[in-house]
């Protein structure tokens, strides 16, 4: 559908920063001419962007971009691939490294591995449309019959889906979040300025038997993300 194509194209320009926060996007007649479609089609695309919270109409100014930070719900455990499913946002990943190695001690402790026991190491750059938004370094146990290969990790691969194919389902996770600054390696991989502030997420994921399956370190751009959690006051 034409309005869906226009929606996705405008959303891509918002996420990539071509249309900046609080700036006006082109008016309906301009978009109508640019895309070669009817004004009704353009209006439908803009209305959908407004409904989804990406733009707002301001009297006397036109349609402007709202905060483009992506909101993630910390109460929901999901893979990066699935977090944005159905949102119109295109996600992908580039595999940087896939190895079987003896991990650092902190990972051995988390995954309950022996001193010389190896695990899978997967390093991927995460992208939203064409923008590099994060780096994920993941260690996965080889226990419980988990078999992974580098060629499984195409740009749309979901780690949790691959683990599930091995008969293991991730059930819950413990995650710590803090702010860190990009080191030289991350700066190069994500094409950031020196000492760029990042959200750092450390996750240990378990199956239903409380066996540690995954240890991940995730670094996400602080200018592209915000996190949401719902709190409830306990009865006093």
C-alpha positions in Angstrom: 0.0 0.0 0.0 1.3 3.4 -1.0 0.6 5.1 2.4 2.6 2.3 4.2 5.6 2.9 1.9 5.5 6.7 2.6 5.1 6.0 6.3 8.2 3.8 6.4 10.2 6.2 4.3 9.4 9.1 6.5 10.0 7.1 9.6 13.4 6.1 8.3 14.3 9.7 7.8 13.2 10.5 11.3 15.2 7.7 12.9 18.3 8.5 10.8 18.1 12.2 11.8 17.4 13.6 8.4 14.2 15.1 10.0 15.4 16.3 13.3 13.5 16.5 16.6 11.2 19.6 16.9 11.7 20.4 13.2 8.9 20.6 10.6 8.7 17.8 8.0 7.7 18.8 4.5 4.1 20.0 4.1 1.5 17.7 2.5 1.7 19.3 -1.0 5.5 18.9 -1.0 5.2 15.3 0.0 2.4 14.7 -2.6 4.7 16.1 -5.3 7.8 14.2 -4.1 6.1 10.8 -3.9 3.7 11.3 -6.9 0.6 10.3 -4.9 -2.7 11.8 -3.9 -3.0 14.1 -0.9 -5.2 11.6 0.8 -2.4 9.0 0.7 0.1 11.4 2.1 -2.3 12.5 4.9 -3.0 8.9 5.9 0.8 8.2 6.2 1.2 11.4 8.4 -1.8 10.5 10.5 -0.3 7.0 11.2 3.0 8.6 12.2 1.1 10.9 14.5 -0.8 8.0 16.0 2.4 6.1 16.6 3.9 9.1 18.4 6.6 10.1 15.9 5.2 13.5 14.8 2.7 16.0 16.1 0.7 18.8 14.4 1.3 22.3 15.9 -0.9 25.2 14.9 1.0 27.7 12.9 4.1 25.5 12.5 2.9 22.4 10.7 3.8 18.8 11.4 7.0 18.4 13.5 9.1 15.5 14.7 8.6 14.5 18.3 11.4 13.0 20.4 12.9 10.3 18.2 14.2 8.2 21.1 13.0 4.6 20.9 11.2 3.5 24.0 11.8 0.0 25.3 9.8 -1.7 28.0 12.1 -3.2 30.6 9.4 -5.5 32.0 9.4 -7.5 28.8 12.1 -10.0 27.9 12.7 -10.2 24.2 15.4 -10.3 21.5 16.4 -7.1 19.7 14.9 -8.5 16.6 11.5 -9.0 18.2 11.4 -5.8 20.3 10.5 -3.7 17.3 8.4 -6.2 15.5 5.2 -4.7 14.1 6.4 -1.1 14.7 7.4 -0.3 11.1 11.0 0.0 12.2 13.4 -2.0 10.2 16.1 -3.7 12.3 19.2 -5.7 11.2 22.5 -6.9 12.5 26.0 -7.3 11.2 28.1 -10.2 12.5 31.5 -8.9 13.7 32.7 -12.1 15.3 31.7 -15.7 15.9 34.0 -17.9 18.0 34.1 -20.9 20.3 36.4 -19.8 23.1 37.2 -19.9 26.8 35.4 -16.8 28.2 36.5 -14.3 30.8 36.1 -15.3 34.5 33.0 -13.2 35.0 31.3 -15.1 32.2 32.5 -18.5 33.5 30.9 -17.6 36.9 27.7 -16.5 35.3 27.3 -19.5 33.0 28.7 -21.9 35.6 31.4 -23.1 33.3 34.6 -25.0 34.2 38.0 -23.4 33.9 38.8 -24.9 30.4 35.2 -25.1 29.2 34.4 -23.2 26.0 31.2 -21.4 24.9 30.0 -19.6 21.9 30.9 -15.9 21.5 28.8 -13.8 19.1 29.5 -10.1 18.5 27.0 -8.1 16.4 26.4 -4.5 15.5 22.7 -3.6 15.7 21.1 -1.3 13.2 17.8 0.5 12.9 17.3 1.2 9.3 20.9 2.2 8.3 21.9 3.7 11.6 24.2 1.8 13.9 22.6 2.0 17.3 24.2 -0.7 19.4 26.9 -3.4 19.9 26.0 -6.7 21.5 28.6 -9.2 22.8 27.0 -12.5 23.7 28.3 -15.7 25.3 26.1 -18.8 25.0 26.7 -22.1 26.8 27.3 -25.2 24.7 25.5 -27.3 27.3 22.1 -28.8 26.8 22.8 -29.6 23.2 22.9 -26.1 22.0 24.6 -26.0 18.5 25.3 -22.7 16.8 27.2 -21.8 13.6 28.3 -18.5 12.2 26.2 -18.9 9.0 23.0 -18.9 11.1 23.6 -15.3 12.0 22.3 -13.4 9.0 21.2 -9.8 9.3 17.7 -10.7 10.7 18.7 -13.7 12.9 17.2 -13.9 16.4 19.4 -15.6 18.9 16.5 -16.7 21.1 14.8 -18.3 18.0 18.0 -20.2 17.2 18.3 -21.4 20.8 14.7 -22.5 20.7 15.4 -24.6 17.6 17.8 -26.5 19.8 15.0 -27.3 22.2 15.8 -24.7 24.8 13.5 -21.8 25.6 14.6 -18.7 27.4 12.3 -18.2 30.4 13.6 -15.2 32.4 16.7 -13.0 32.8 18.4 -10.7 35.3 19.7 -7.4 33.8 21.7 -4.6 35.1 21.8 -1.2 33.4 24.3 1.7 33.8 25.9 4.4 31.7 29.3 3.8 30.2 31.4 5.8 27.7 32.4 4.3 24.3 36.0 3.0 24.2 38.0 3.1 21.0 36.7 -0.2 19.6 33.0 0.7 20.2 33.6 4.2 18.8 35.0 2.7 15.6 32.3 0.0 15.2 29.4 2.4 15.9 31.0 5.4 14.2 30.6 7.6 17.3 32.4 10.6 18.7 35.1 9.9 21.3 33.7 9.2 24.8 30.1 9.0 23.6 27.7 8.1 26.4 26.1 4.7 26.1 23.5 2.6 27.9 25.2 -0.5 29.1 23.0 -3.6 29.7 24.4 -6.7 31.3 22.0 -9.7 30.9 22.1 -13.2 32.2 19.2 -15.3 30.7 18.0 -18.6 32.0 15.8 -21.5 30.9 12.8 -22.7 32.9 15.1 -24.9 35.0 17.1 -21.8 36.0 20.1 -22.9 34.0 22.1 -19.9 32.7 22.1 -20.0 28.9 23.2 -16.6 27.8 25.5 -13.8 29.2 25.3 -10.6 27.1 26.9 -7.2 27.3 24.9 -4.6 25.2 25.9 -1.1 24.4 23.2 1.2 23.0 23.4 4.9 21.9 21.9 7.1 24.7 20.6 9.6 22.1 18.5 6.9 20.4 17.0 5.1 23.4 14.9 5.6 26.5 13.7 2.9 28.8 10.3 2.5 30.5 9.3 0.5 33.5 6.0 0.5 35.4 6.3 0.7 39.2 3.7 -0.3 41.7 3.6 0.8 45.4 3.4 -2.2 47.7 0.7 -2.1 50.4 2.1 -0.6 53.5 
